[in-house]
Amino acid sequence: QVQLVESGGGLVQAGGSLRLSCAASGRTFSSYAMGWFRQAPGKEREFVAAISRSGENTYYADSVKGRFTISRDKAKNTVDLQMNSLKPEDTAVYYCAAVSSVSSVYVTTARGEYDYWGQGTQVTVSS
């Protein structure tokens, strides 16, 4: 089992940057592919970015491609989401998620495939 705790959210002006971090507990962090999702008020939780166990493969939603970067630090058991050129429509609660994976290059955008979730961190982008 793995526990996930997000941090780094806050209020930023449009065009600014934030870096979210997800700290994972447990010694099996390297067994999980990781993802970031977000949920805006009144909307469904949507995929943002994912990274494979090895870190070799990453995948992004079209809405954030070129602006957001996902990365993982195996030594620190963390997964980060660097968010640049933020827009008001990026405002949401951001969640970190983990999915157990045999393959070192597997990534998934499917919310239902993720086994573990963090509690979320609020990101607000003002215009």
Sequence and secondary structure as in RCSB ss.txt:
>XXXX:A:sequence
QVQLVESGGGLVQAGGSLRLSCAASGRTFSSYAMGWFRQAPGKEREFVAAISRSGENTYYADSVKGRFTISRDKA
KNTVDLQMNSLKPEDTAVYYCAAVSSVSSVYVTTARGEYDYWGQGTQVTVSS
>XXXX:A:secstr
   EEEE  EEEETT  EEEEEEE STTGGGEEEEEEEE TTS  EEEEEE SSS  EEE TTTTTTEEEEEETT
TTEEEEEE S  GGG EEEEEEEEE SSSS     GGG  EE   EEEEEE 
